[in-house]
Structures are given as C-alpha cells and as structure tokens.
Amino acid sequence: MHKAIPPSADAFYQTHAGQTCAALLRERLQWFWPDLRGQRVLGLGYAGPYLGAWQGRGALCISARTPEHGMGRAAGHALHQSIGPVRECVVDQYALPFEDEMFDRVVLVHACTDAAQMVPLLRAAGRVLKDDGRLLLILPNALAGRLRQRGTPFAQDVACSRTALRTMLGHAMLLPERRDEALFLPARHACASMRRGRRLDIAGKVLLPGLGSLMLVEAVKDVFSAIPLPLRSSQSWYRKLLLPAQGAATQKQGEPQRRSMPEEQAARIPEA
C-alpha cells in the first residue's frame, strides 16, 4: 500500500490551506503574547509563517530554520509577502549559534521529528532564552493528531501527550504554564476559510476538549529544578517513636548511672 508523503513546509504554506492554518495559529499566538514591542523573538524549526503575529509590531523576529527545511530560492518573498520580510537563517537546532539568554520569546514549530532528541532540543532553546522569558511549542497531539494532519508537515513532527510533554519539559528544566489546542479536523476541512476554522475550533473546545490535533504549550524556566535537596533517611513513624526508648534502655544497661553533682563533690573530699 502506498504511503502518502507529507508535503514540505515550503510547499504546504504556499497553499490556501497552509496560509489559512498559519493565520489561525497566529491568532492563538497573539492570545498568548499580545504585545512584544522591544523584545527579541526566535522561531526555531519552520516558524517563519507564525512570526508574522509580531513582525512589524516593534519586535525583532528571527526565523532559525533547521537543516531539513533548508532555504529555498523563494523562501522569503512568496511565503511572507503578506506579513513582511522575516530574518531567516539555517542552524543546527541542538547547537544554536546565539548567545546565552539572548531572546525574550522562543517559538518551536516543525523543529523535531525524533522523540529521543526532544530534550536536547528543549535544552538548547532554554539556553538562549532569558530567565524571565517564555517558550511556546506547537506539537501534534498523541491522540491521532498526526493522523488527522497527515497531509501537512505536522504529520512528521513529534507527537506527545500532556504527561509525556510535561516529563520532557521537566528534564529540560522547563515548566509548562498555559495550554491551548487547535485544528480539531484535518486541515483540508478546518482551513477552508478563516471563518470556518474559528467556528470549528470553538465547537471543538466546547464539545471535545483535549482532542485538538495540535497542542500549544507555553513553558518557562524552572529555576528550582537545579537546586539539590538534602537527603534524609526515610523512617517510619513507629520507628521514630521506638528509637528514643531503645536509646534510653541501652544507656541504663551498658553505662553506669551518673551521680548527681552533690554526690560527686562529696566523693572528692578526703576523709579525716
């Protein structure tokens, strides 16, 4: 049986469904971060179509493409003609060529296709994120999210459940704070128009909460994750009660009874 190969990100986001999908998700991104004037935003993976949520509104947006997406000939003009030019470069997502704590916001979309590499990716993104910065992931839902979006680049992305994603973020010293979901139906149906897409997302959140094809998760740095806690021996409650009594009994049996202070002074005085 022939297995359909999802189109490349460049090809998908040049279609009507791809442009509508990006526009719907940009509205959700603006809900998370409505005003980023004077801040630096890094888009990692293939985030160029989504950085238009803040491009031209006072934010410095940089799209860092991963090697599998590359840089096409018309990578900036045809794709982003409606949202303005976006600064783009190709980077190794596990060794980002940026200084530590350089960005106020980081957006990850189409950034990883291997679940085993998610933690190194998140750690690399956390390194360039400021201590008070925020990171946003757009990932397929483990509940048939990739199956419903098999005609889009999301079919190749890592799919996670809420529990698995929380564990991955914890290993990367990140802490999830807010969540949202989108595209309850395949993109060819949900992204026929902006009006239809908004209505389907609202209906899905009311009737089928938690079953959206895509998860949008905002995370922050967990400043307490690297602080070592003191190790204490685990003792049951009855053992704690018995230990003082056993210590007192051992002292009575093995050690001579200590005399009081007047008796010790009397013993030191020689007899006449």
MIDOSE-1310 file (N, C-alpha, C; in nm, 2 decimals, decimal comma, always signed):
residues 272
mhka	+0,09/-0,12/+0,00/+0,00/+0,00/+0,00/+0,09/+0,12/+0,00; +0,06/+0,22/-0,09/+0,14/+0,34/-0,10/+0,11/+0,43/+0,02; +0,22/+0,48/+0,08/+0,21/+0,57/+0,20/+0,23/+0,71/+0,15; +0,13/+0,79/+0,17/+0,14/+0,93/+0,13/+0,25/+1,01/+0,20
ipps	+0,33/+1,08/+0,13/+0,44/+1,15/+0,19/+0,39/+1,30/+0,21; +0,40/+1,35/+0,34/+0,35/+1,49/+0,36/+0,44/+1,59/+0,28; +0,37/+1,69/+0,23/+0,45/+1,79/+0,15/+0,55/+1,86/+0,24; +0,65/+1,92/+0,18/+0,74/+2,00/+0,25/+0,67/+2,13/+0,31
adaf	+0,74/+2,19/+0,41/+0,68/+2,30/+0,47/+0,67/+2,42/+0,38; +0,77/+2,44/+0,29/+0,76/+2,54/+0,19/+0,64/+2,52/+0,10; +0,62/+2,40/+0,05/+0,50/+2,37/-0,04/+0,37/+2,39/+0,03; +0,36/+2,34/+0,16/+0,23/+2,34/+0,23/+0,19/+2,49/+0,26
yqth	+0,28/+2,57/+0,31/+0,24/+2,70/+0,35/+0,23/+2,80/+0,23; +0,25/+2,75/+0,11/+0,22/+2,83/-0,01/+0,08/+2,80/-0,06; +0,01/+2,70/-0,01/-0,12/+2,66/-0,05/-0,22/+2,75/+0,03; -0,35/+2,74/-0,01/-0,45/+2,82/+0,06/-0,48/+2,76/+0,20
agqt	-0,48/+2,62/+0,21/-0,50/+2,56/+0,34/-0,38/+2,59/+0,43; -0,26/+2,60/+0,38/-0,14/+2,63/+0,47/-0,14/+2,77/+0,51; -0,18/+2,86/+0,43/-0,18/+3,00/+0,47/-0,30/+3,03/+0,57; -0,41/+2,96/+0,55/-0,52/+2,97/+0,65/-0,48/+2,91/+0,78
caal	-0,41/+2,80/+0,78/-0,37/+2,73/+0,90/-0,27/+2,82/+0,98; -0,18/+2,88/+0,91/-0,08/+2,97/+0,97/-0,16/+3,10/+1,03; -0,25/+3,15/+0,96/-0,33/+3,26/+1,01/-0,41/+3,23/+1,13; -0,47/+3,11/+1,14/-0,55/+3,07/+1,26/-0,45/+3,05/+1,38
lrer	-0,34/+3,00/+1,36/-0,25/+2,98/+1,47/-0,18/+3,11/+1,51; -0,16/+3,20/+1,42/-0,11/+3,33/+1,46/-0,21/+3,40/+1,55; -0,34/+3,38/+1,53/-0,43/+3,44/+1,63/-0,42/+3,38/+1,77; -0,39/+3,25/+1,78/-0,37/+3,19/+1,91/-0,24/+3,24/+1,97
lqwf	-0,13/+3,26/+1,88/-0,01/+3,31/+1,94/-0,02/+3,45/+1,99; -0,10/+3,53/+1,92/-0,13/+3,67/+1,97/-0,20/+3,67/+2,10; -0,29/+3,56/+2,12/-0,36/+3,55/+2,25/-0,26/+3,52/+2,36; -0,16/+3,44/+2,34/-0,05/+3,41/+2,44/+0,03/+3,53/+2,47
wpdl	+0,08/+3,60/+2,36/+0,17/+3,71/+2,37/+0,12/+3,83/+2,29; +0,03/+3,91/+2,34/-0,03/+4,01/+2,26/+0,06/+4,13/+2,22; +0,16/+4,16/+2,31/+0,24/+4,28/+2,28/+0,39/+4,24/+2,32; +0,47/+4,24/+2,21/+0,61/+4,21/+2,23/+0,70/+4,32/+2,18
rgqr	+0,66/+4,44/+2,19/+0,74/+4,56/+2,14/+0,87/+4,57/+2,22; +0,98/+4,58/+2,14/+1,11/+4,59/+2,20/+1,17/+4,46/+2,25; +1,11/+4,35/+2,21/+1,16/+4,22/+2,26/+1,21/+4,14/+2,14; +1,30/+4,04/+2,17/+1,35/+3,96/+2,06/+1,28/+3,82/+2,06
vlgl	+1,24/+3,78/+1,94/+1,16/+3,66/+1,93/+1,24/+3,56/+1,83; +1,26/+3,44/+1,88/+1,33/+3,34/+1,79/+1,23/+3,23/+1,75; +1,22/+3,21/+1,62/+1,14/+3,10/+1,57/+1,23/+2,99/+1,53; +1,21/+2,87/+1,59/+1,30/+2,76/+1,57/+1,23/+2,65/+1,50
gyag	+1,29/+2,59/+1,39/+1,22/+2,49/+1,31/+1,18/+2,54/+1,18; +1,05/+2,57/+1,16/+1,00/+2,64/+1,05/+0,89/+2,73/+1,10; +0,93/+2,84/+1,16/+0,84/+2,93/+1,22/+0,82/+3,06/+1,15; +0,87/+3,08/+1,03/+0,85/+3,20/+0,95/+0,71/+3,24/+0,94
pylg	+0,62/+3,15/+0,90/+0,48/+3,19/+0,88/+0,41/+3,24/+1,01; +0,46/+3,20/+1,12/+0,40/+3,23/+1,25/+0,46/+3,35/+1,32; +0,58/+3,39/+1,28/+0,63/+3,51/+1,34/+0,56/+3,64/+1,29; +0,48/+3,62/+1,19/+0,40/+3,74/+1,15/+0,31/+3,79/+1,25
awqg	+0,28/+3,71/+1,36/+0,20/+3,76/+1,47/+0,26/+3,88/+1,54; +0,39/+3,90/+1,53/+0,46/+4,02/+1,59/+0,55/+4,09/+1,50; +0,57/+4,04/+1,38/+0,66/+4,11/+1,28/+0,59/+4,24/+1,24; +0,67/+4,35/+1,24/+0,62/+4,48/+1,21/+0,55/+4,55/+1,32
rgal	+0,55/+4,49/+1,44/+0,48/+4,55/+1,56/+0,58/+4,58/+1,67; +0,71/+4,61/+1,63/+0,80/+4,65/+1,73/+0,89/+4,54/+1,79; +0,87/+4,42/+1,74/+0,95/+4,31/+1,79/+1,06/+4,27/+1,68; +1,17/+4,22/+1,73/+1,28/+4,17/+1,64/+1,26/+4,02/+1,63
cisa	+1,22/+3,98/+1,51/+1,19/+3,84/+1,49/+1,29/+3,77/+1,40; +1,34/+3,66/+1,44/+1,44/+3,58/+1,37/+1,39/+3,44/+1,35; +1,39/+3,39/+1,23/+1,35/+3,26/+1,20/+1,47/+3,17/+1,18; +1,49/+3,08/+1,27/+1,61/+2,99/+1,26/+1,56/+2,85/+1,20
rtpe	+1,58/+2,83/+1,08/+1,53/+2,70/+1,02/+1,63/+2,59/+1,05; +1,57/+2,47/+1,06/+1,65/+2,35/+1,09/+1,70/+2,30/+0,95; +1,81/+2,22/+0,95/+1,86/+2,18/+0,82/+1,77/+2,10/+0,72; +1,67/+2,03/+0,78/+1,58/+1,95/+0,69/+1,49/+2,05/+0,61
hgmg	+1,47/+2,17/+0,66/+1,38/+2,26/+0,59/+1,46/+2,35/+0,49; +1,59/+2,37/+0,53/+1,68/+2,44/+0,44/+1,63/+2,58/+0,40; +1,68/+2,64/+0,29/+1,64/+2,77/+0,24/+1,62/+2,76/+0,10; +1,49/+2,77/+0,06/+1,46/+2,76/-0,08/+1,49/+2,89/-0,16
raag	+1,48/+2,89/-0,29/+1,51/+3,01/-0,36/+1,42/+3,12/-0,33; +1,29/+3,09/-0,32/+1,19/+3,19/-0,29/+1,14/+3,19/-0,15; +1,24/+3,16/-0,06/+1,20/+3,13/+0,08/+1,14/+3,26/+0,15; +1,18/+3,38/+0,11/+1,13/+3,49/+0,18/+1,02/+3,56/+0,11
halh	+1,02/+3,57/-0,02/+0,93/+3,66/-0,09/+0,79/+3,60/-0,10; +0,77/+3,48/-0,16/+0,64/+3,43/-0,19/+0,57/+3,39/-0,06; +0,64/+3,34/+0,03/+0,58/+3,29/+0,16/+0,54/+3,40/+0,25; +0,61/+3,50/+0,27/+0,59/+3,60/+0,37/+0,55/+3,74/+0,31
qsig	+0,50/+3,74/+0,19/+0,47/+3,86/+0,12/+0,35/+3,94/+0,19; +0,27/+3,87/+0,26/+0,15/+3,93/+0,33/+0,19/+3,98/+0,47; +0,30/+3,93/+0,53/+0,33/+3,97/+0,67/+0,46/+4,04/+0,68; +0,53/+4,07/+0,57/+0,65/+4,14/+0,57/+0,77/+4,05/+0,58
pvre	+0,89/+4,10/+0,55/+1,01/+4,01/+0,55/+1,04/+3,97/+0,69; +1,09/+3,84/+0,70/+1,14/+3,79/+0,83/+1,28/+3,75/+0,81; +1,37/+3,78/+0,91/+1,51/+3,74/+0,90/+1,52/+3,59/+0,93; +1,58/+3,53/+0,83/+1,59/+3,38/+0,84/+1,74/+3,33/+0,82
cvvd	+1,76/+3,22/+0,88/+1,89/+3,15/+0,88/+1,87/+3,01/+0,90; +1,97/+2,93/+0,86/+1,97/+2,78/+0,88/+2,07/+2,75/+1,00; +2,03/+2,68/+1,10/+2,11/+2,65/+1,22/+2,10/+2,50/+1,25; +2,19/+2,46/+1,33/+2,18/+2,33/+1,40/+2,10/+2,35/+1,52
qyal	+1,98/+2,28/+1,53/+1,89/+2,31/+1,64/+1,94/+2,26/+1,77; +2,04/+2,18/+1,78/+2,10/+2,13/+1,90/+2,22/+2,21/+1,95; +2,27/+2,30/+1,86/+2,39/+2,38/+1,89/+2,36/+2,52/+1,83; +2,27/+2,59/+1,89/+2,23/+2,72/+1,83/+2,34/+2,82/+1,84
pfed	+2,36/+2,90/+1,73/+2,48/+2,99/+1,73/+2,44/+3,13/+1,78; +2,37/+3,13/+1,90/+2,33/+3,25/+1,97/+2,39/+3,25/+2,11; +2,40/+3,37/+2,16/+2,45/+3,39/+2,30/+2,35/+3,34/+2,40; +2,40/+3,31/+2,52/+2,31/+3,27/+2,62/+2,21/+3,38/+2,66
emfd	+2,09/+3,34/+2,69/+1,99/+3,44/+2,74/+1,97/+3,56/+2,64; +1,96/+3,53/+2,52/+1,96/+3,64/+2,42/+1,82/+3,68/+2,38; +1,72/+3,58/+2,39/+1,58/+3,61/+2,34/+1,48/+3,61/+2,45; +1,38/+3,70/+2,43/+1,27/+3,71/+2,53/+1,17/+3,60/+2,51
rvvl	+1,15/+3,56/+2,38/+1,05/+3,46/+2,35/+1,11/+3,36/+2,24; +1,07/+3,23/+2,25/+1,11/+3,13/+2,16/+0,99/+3,05/+2,12; +0,97/+3,03/+1,99/+0,86/+2,96/+1,93/+0,92/+2,83/+1,86; +0,87/+2,72/+1,90/+0,92/+2,59/+1,83/+0,80/+2,53/+1,75
vhac	+0,82/+2,52/+1,62/+0,72/+2,45/+1,54/+0,80/+2,38/+1,42; +0,76/+2,26/+1,39/+0,83/+2,18/+1,29/+0,98/+2,17/+1,32; +1,01/+2,16/+1,45/+1,16/+2,16/+1,49/+1,22/+2,03/+1,51; +1,14/+1,92/+1,53/+1,19/+1,79/+1,57/+1,10/+1,68/+1,52
tdaa	+1,16/+1,58/+1,47/+1,09/+1,46/+1,42/+1,13/+1,34/+1,49; +1,22/+1,35/+1,59/+1,26/+1,23/+1,67/+1,24/+1,26/+1,82; +1,16/+1,17/+1,88/+1,12/+1,19/+2,02/+1,24/+1,19/+2,11; +1,35/+1,11/+2,07/+1,46/+1,10/+2,16/+1,55/+1,22/+2,16
qmvp	+1,52/+1,31/+2,06/+1,60/+1,44/+2,05/+1,52/+1,56/+2,11; +1,41/+1,53/+2,17/+1,33/+1,65/+2,21/+1,39/+1,72/+2,33; +1,45/+1,64/+2,43/+1,51/+1,70/+2,54/+1,63/+1,78/+2,51; +1,73/+1,73/+2,42/+1,84/+1,82/+2,38/+1,79/+1,94/+2,31
llra	+1,68/+1,93/+2,23/+1,63/+2,05/+2,16/+1,58/+2,15/+2,26; +1,50/+2,11/+2,36/+1,44/+2,20/+2,46/+1,55/+2,26/+2,54; +1,66/+2,19/+2,57/+1,77/+2,24/+2,65/+1,84/+2,35/+2,57; +1,86/+2,33/+2,44/+1,93/+2,43/+2,35/+1,84/+2,55/+2,34
agrv	+1,71/+2,53/+2,33/+1,62/+2,65/+2,33/+1,62/+2,72/+2,46; +1,62/+2,65/+2,57/+1,63/+2,71/+2,70/+1,76/+2,79/+2,73; +1,86/+2,75/+2,67/+1,99/+2,82/+2,69/+1,99/+2,96/+2,63; +1,92/+2,98/+2,52/+1,92/+3,11/+2,46/+1,80/+3,19/+2,51
lkdd	+1,72/+3,14/+2,59/+1,60/+3,20/+2,65/+1,64/+3,28/+2,78; +1,59/+3,40/+2,80/+1,62/+3,47/+2,92/+1,55/+3,40/+3,04; +1,60/+3,44/+3,16/+1,55/+3,38/+3,28/+1,40/+3,41/+3,29; +1,36/+3,53/+3,25/+1,22/+3,56/+3,26/+1,14/+3,55/+3,13
grll	+1,21/+3,48/+3,03/+1,15/+3,46/+2,90/+1,04/+3,35/+2,90; +0,98/+3,33/+2,79/+0,88/+3,23/+2,77/+0,90/+3,15/+2,64; +0,87/+3,02/+2,64/+0,89/+2,94/+2,53/+0,75/+2,88/+2,49; +0,72/+2,87/+2,36/+0,59/+2,82/+2,31/+0,62/+2,71/+2,21
lilp	+0,56/+2,59/+2,24/+0,57/+2,48/+2,15/+0,44/+2,45/+2,08; +0,44/+2,42/+1,95/+0,33/+2,37/+1,87/+0,36/+2,23/+1,82; +0,29/+2,14/+1,88/+0,31/+1,99/+1,86/+0,18/+1,92/+1,83; +0,19/+1,81/+1,75/+0,07/+1,73/+1,73/+0,03/+1,66/+1,86
nala	-0,10/+1,64/+1,88/-0,15/+1,56/+1,99/-0,12/+1,41/+1,97; -0,09/+1,34/+2,08/-0,07/+1,20/+2,07/-0,20/+1,12/+2,03; -0,31/+1,18/+2,06/-0,44/+1,12/+2,03/-0,48/+1,15/+1,88; -0,41/+1,08/+1,79/-0,44/+1,08/+1,65/-0,42/+1,22/+1,59
grlr	-0,33/+1,30/+1,65/-0,31/+1,43/+1,59/-0,24/+1,43/+1,46; -0,13/+1,35/+1,45/-0,06/+1,33/+1,32/-0,14/+1,27/+1,21; -0,23/+1,17/+1,26/-0,31/+1,10/+1,16/-0,41/+1,20/+1,09; -0,47/+1,29/+1,17/-0,57/+1,38/+1,12/-0,50/+1,49/+1,03
qrgt	-0,37/+1,52/+1,06/-0,30/+1,62/+0,98/-0,19/+1,55/+0,89; -0,23/+1,44/+0,83/-0,13/+1,36/+0,75/-0,10/+1,43/+0,62; -0,17/+1,52/+0,58/-0,14/+1,60/+0,46/-0,07/+1,72/+0,48; -0,01/+1,74/+0,60/+0,06/+1,86/+0,64/+0,19/+1,83/+0,70
pfaq	+0,29/+1,92/+0,71/+0,41/+1,89/+0,78/+0,40/+1,85/+0,92; +0,29/+1,87/+0,99/+0,27/+1,83/+1,13/+0,27/+1,68/+1,14; +0,24/+1,61/+1,03/+0,24/+1,46/+1,03/+0,38/+1,40/+1,06; +0,49/+1,48/+1,04/+0,62/+1,43/+1,06/+0,68/+1,48/+1,20
dvac	+0,61/+1,57/+1,26/+0,66/+1,62/+1,39/+0,64/+1,52/+1,50; +0,71/+1,54/+1,61/+0,69/+1,45/+1,73/+0,56/+1,48/+1,79; +0,48/+1,37/+1,82/+0,35/+1,38/+1,88/+0,37/+1,34/+2,03; +0,31/+1,42/+2,12/+0,32/+1,40/+2,26/+0,18/+1,41/+2,33
srta	+0,17/+1,34/+2,44/+0,06/+1,36/+2,53/+0,10/+1,46/+2,63; +0,00/+1,51/+2,71/+0,03/+1,61/+2,81/+0,13/+1,56/+2,91; +0,11/+1,43/+2,96/+0,20/+1,38/+3,06/+0,34/+1,36/+3,00; +0,36/+1,31/+2,88/+0,49/+1,29/+2,82/+0,56/+1,43/+2,80
lrtm	+0,48/+1,53/+2,76/+0,54/+1,66/+2,73/+0,58/+1,72/+2,86; +0,51/+1,71/+2,97/+0,55/+1,76/+3,10/+0,68/+1,69/+3,14; +0,69/+1,56/+3,12/+0,81/+1,50/+3,16/+0,93/+1,55/+3,08; +0,92/+1,57/+2,95/+1,02/+1,62/+2,87/+1,07/+1,76/+2,91
lgha	+0,97/+1,84/+2,94/+1,00/+1,98/+2,98/+1,07/+1,98/+3,11; +1,03/+1,89/+3,20/+1,10/+1,88/+3,33/+1,25/+1,83/+3,32; +1,27/+1,74/+3,22/+1,41/+1,70/+3,20/+1,49/+1,81/+3,14; +1,43/+1,91/+3,07/+1,50/+2,02/+3,01/+1,49/+2,14/+3,11
mllp	+1,45/+2,12/+3,23/+1,44/+2,23/+3,33/+1,35/+2,34/+3,29; +1,24/+2,30/+3,23/+1,13/+2,39/+3,19/+1,00/+2,35/+3,26; +0,91/+2,44/+3,28/+0,79/+2,42/+3,35/+0,67/+2,47/+3,26; +0,57/+2,38/+3,22/+0,46/+2,43/+3,15/+0,36/+2,51/+3,23
errd	+0,31/+2,62/+3,17/+0,22/+2,71/+3,24/+0,08/+2,71/+3,18; +0,07/+2,74/+3,05/-0,06/+2,76/+2,98/-0,06/+2,67/+2,86; -0,19/+2,63/+2,83/-0,21/+2,54/+2,71/-0,33/+2,59/+2,63; -0,32/+2,55/+2,50/-0,43/+2,57/+2,41/-0,43/+2,46/+2,31
ealf	-0,53/+2,45/+2,23/-0,54/+2,35/+2,12/-0,61/+2,41/+2,00; -0,58/+2,34/+1,88/-0,63/+2,39/+1,76/-0,65/+2,28/+1,66; -0,72/+2,31/+1,55/-0,74/+2,21/+1,44/-0,80/+2,08/+1,49; -0,93/+2,08/+1,52/-0,99/+1,95/+1,56/-1,02/+1,86/+1,44
lpar	-1,03/+1,92/+1,32/-1,05/+1,84/+1,20/-0,92/+1,86/+1,11; -0,91/+1,77/+1,01/-0,80/+1,78/+0,92/-0,79/+1,92/+0,85; -0,67/+1,96/+0,81/-0,65/+2,10/+0,77/-0,73/+2,12/+0,64; -0,75/+2,02/+0,56/-0,83/+2,05/+0,43/-0,97/+2,08/+0,46
haca	-1,03/+2,05/+0,58/-1,16/+2,09/+0,62/-1,16/+2,21/+0,71; -1,07/+2,21/+0,81/-1,07/+2,31/+0,91/-1,02/+2,44/+0,85; -0,93/+2,44/+0,75/-0,87/+2,56/+0,70/-0,92/+2,60/+0,56; -1,05/+2,56/+0,54/-1,11/+2,61/+0,41/-1,12/+2,76/+0,41
smrr	-1,15/+2,82/+0,53/-1,16/+2,96/+0,54/-1,14/+3,00/+0,69; -1,11/+3,13/+0,71/-1,08/+3,17/+0,85/-1,21/+3,16/+0,93; -1,32/+3,19/+0,87/-1,45/+3,19/+0,95/-1,48/+3,04/+0,99; -1,46/+2,95/+0,89/-1,49/+2,81/+0,92/-1,39/+2,76/+1,03
grrl	-1,27/+2,79/+1,02/-1,17/+2,75/+1,11/-1,19/+2,79/+1,25; -1,23/+2,92/+1,27/-1,26/+2,97/+1,40/-1,38/+2,90/+1,46; -1,49/+2,88/+1,38/-1,61/+2,81/+1,43/-1,58/+2,67/+1,48; -1,50/+2,60/+1,39/-1,47/+2,46/+1,43/-1,38/+2,45/+1,55
diag	-1,29/+2,54/+1,57/-1,21/+2,54/+1,69/-1,29/+2,57/+1,82; -1,38/+2,66/+1,81/-1,47/+2,69/+1,92/-1,56/+2,57/+1,96; -1,62/+2,51/+1,85/-1,70/+2,40/+1,88/-1,62/+2,28/+1,93; -1,50/+2,26/+1,88/-1,42/+2,15/+1,94/-1,38/+2,17/+2,08
kvll	-1,35/+2,29/+2,12/-1,31/+2,32/+2,26/-1,43/+2,30/+2,36; -1,55/+2,32/+2,31/-1,67/+2,30/+2,39/-1,71/+2,16/+2,39; -1,71/+2,09/+2,28/-1,76/+1,95/+2,27/-1,66/+1,85/+2,29; -1,54/+1,87/+2,25/-1,43/+1,77/+2,26/-1,30/+1,83/+2,32
pglg	-1,31/+1,87/+2,44/-1,19/+1,94/+2,50/-1,07/+1,83/+2,51; -0,95/+1,87/+2,47/-0,84/+1,79/+2,48/-0,81/+1,70/+2,36; -0,90/+1,71/+2,26/-0,88/+1,63/+2,14/-0,84/+1,71/+2,02; -0,79/+1,82/+2,03/-0,74/+1,90/+1,92/-0,62/+1,84/+1,86
slml	-0,61/+1,85/+1,72/-0,49/+1,79/+1,65/-0,36/+1,85/+1,70; -0,36/+1,98/+1,73/-0,24/+2,05/+1,77/-0,25/+2,10/+1,91; -0,14/+2,09/+1,99/-0,12/+2,14/+2,12/-0,03/+2,26/+2,12; -0,07/+2,37/+2,18/+0,01/+2,49/+2,20/+0,04/+2,50/+2,35
veav	+0,16/+2,49/+2,39/+0,20/+2,48/+2,53/+0,31/+2,59/+2,55; +0,28/+2,67/+2,65/+0,37/+2,78/+2,69/+0,45/+2,73/+2,82; +0,58/+2,75/+2,82/+0,66/+2,70/+2,93/+0,76/+2,81/+2,97; +0,81/+2,80/+3,09/+0,90/+2,90/+3,15/+1,02/+2,82/+3,21
kdvf	+1,12/+2,88/+3,24/+1,24/+2,82/+3,31/+1,20/+2,78/+3,45; +1,23/+2,66/+3,49/+1,21/+2,61/+3,63/+1,33/+2,64/+3,71; +1,33/+2,75/+3,78/+1,45/+2,80/+3,85/+1,49/+2,71/+3,97; +1,39/+2,63/+4,01/+1,42/+2,54/+4,13/+1,46/+2,40/+4,09
saip	+1,46/+2,37/+3,96/+1,49/+2,23/+3,92/+1,63/+2,19/+3,94; +1,72/+2,29/+3,94/+1,87/+2,26/+3,96/+1,92/+2,27/+4,10; +1,83/+2,30/+4,20/+1,87/+2,31/+4,34/+1,87/+2,18/+4,41; +1,98/+2,12/+4,45/+1,98/+1,99/+4,52/+1,91/+2,00/+4,65
lplr	+1,83/+1,90/+4,68/+1,76/+1,89/+4,81/+1,84/+1,80/+4,90; +1,84/+1,83/+5,03/+1,91/+1,74/+5,13/+1,84/+1,60/+5,14; +1,93/+1,50/+5,14/+1,88/+1,36/+5,15/+1,86/+1,33/+5,30; +1,74/+1,28/+5,33/+1,71/+1,23/+5,46/+1,66/+1,09/+5,46
ssqs	+1,71/+1,01/+5,56/+1,67/+0,87/+5,56/+1,53/+0,86/+5,60; +1,46/+0,77/+5,52/+1,32/+0,75/+5,54/+1,30/+0,66/+5,66; +1,23/+0,70/+5,76/+1,19/+0,62/+5,88/+1,05/+0,62/+5,90; +0,99/+0,51/+5,93/+0,85/+0,50/+5,96/+0,82/+0,57/+6,09
wyrk	+0,69/+0,60/+6,11/+0,65/+0,67/+6,23/+0,67/+0,59/+6,35; +0,65/+0,46/+6,35/+0,66/+0,38/+6,47/+0,81/+0,36/+6,50; +0,90/+0,37/+6,40/+1,04/+0,35/+6,43/+1,09/+0,48/+6,50; +1,04/+0,60/+6,46/+1,08/+0,72/+6,52/+1,04/+0,72/+6,67
lllp	+0,92/+0,66/+6,70/+0,88/+0,65/+6,84/+0,96/+0,55/+6,92; +1,01/+0,44/+6,86/+1,08/+0,34/+6,93/+1,23/+0,38/+6,95; +1,29/+0,46/+6,87/+1,43/+0,49/+6,88/+1,46/+0,56/+7,01; +1,39/+0,66/+7,05/+1,43/+0,72/+7,18/+1,42/+0,63/+7,30
aqga	+1,31/+0,54/+7,30/+1,30/+0,45/+7,41/+1,41/+0,34/+7,41; +1,45/+0,30/+7,29/+1,56/+0,20/+7,28/+1,69/+0,26/+7,32; +1,71/+0,39/+7,29/+1,84/+0,45/+7,33/+1,85/+0,47/+7,48; +1,74/+0,50/+7,55/+1,74/+0,52/+7,69/+1,76/+0,38/+7,76
atqk	+1,70/+0,27/+7,70/+1,72/+0,14/+7,77/+1,87/+0,10/+7,75; +1,93/+0,12/+7,64/+2,07/+0,09/+7,62/+2,16/+0,16/+7,71; +2,13/+0,29/+7,74/+2,21/+0,36/+7,83/+2,20/+0,31/+7,97; +2,09/+0,26/+8,02/+2,07/+0,21/+8,15/+2,14/+0,08/+8,17
qgep	+2,14/-0,01/+8,07/+2,21/-0,14/+8,08/+2,36/-0,13/+8,06; +2,41/-0,06/+7,97/+2,55/-0,06/+7,93/+2,64/+0,04/+8,00; +2,58/+0,15/+8,05/+2,66/+0,26/+8,11/+2,63/+0,27/+8,26; +2,73/+0,30/+8,34/+2,70/+0,32/+8,49/+2,61/+0,45/+8,51
qrrs	+2,53/+0,44/+8,61/+2,44/+0,55/+8,63/+2,52/+0,67/+8,68; +2,51/+0,78/+8,63/+2,58/+0,90/+8,66/+2,53/+0,96/+8,79; +2,63/+1,00/+8,88/+2,58/+1,05/+9,01/+2,55/+1,20/+8,99; +2,48/+1,25/+9,08/+2,44/+1,39/+9,08/+2,56/+1,47/+9,13
mpee	+2,55/+1,60/+9,11/+2,66/+1,69/+9,14/+2,70/+1,69/+9,29; +2,61/+1,70/+9,39/+2,65/+1,69/+9,53/+2,72/+1,56/+9,57; +2,68/+1,45/+9,51/+2,75/+1,32/+9,54/+2,89/+1,32/+9,48; +2,91/+1,38/+9,36/+3,05/+1,38/+9,31/+3,14/+1,47/+9,40
qaar	+3,09/+1,59/+9,44/+3,17/+1,67/+9,53/+3,20/+1,61/+9,66; +3,10/+1,53/+9,72/+3,13/+1,46/+9,85/+3,23/+1,35/+9,83; +3,24/+1,29/+9,71/+3,33/+1,18/+9,69/+3,47/+1,23/+9,68; +3,49/+1,36/+9,64/+3,62/+1,41/+9,62/+3,69/+1,46/+9,75
ipea	+3,61/+1,48/+9,86/+3,66/+1,53/+9,99/+3,72/+1,41/+10,06; +3,85/+1,42/+10,10/+3,91/+1,31/+10,17/+3,86/+1,30/+10,31; +3,86/+1,17/+10,36/+3,81/+1,15/+10,50/+3,92/+1,19/+10,60; +3,88/+1,25/+10,71/+3,98/+1,29/+10,81/+4,04/+1,17/+10,88
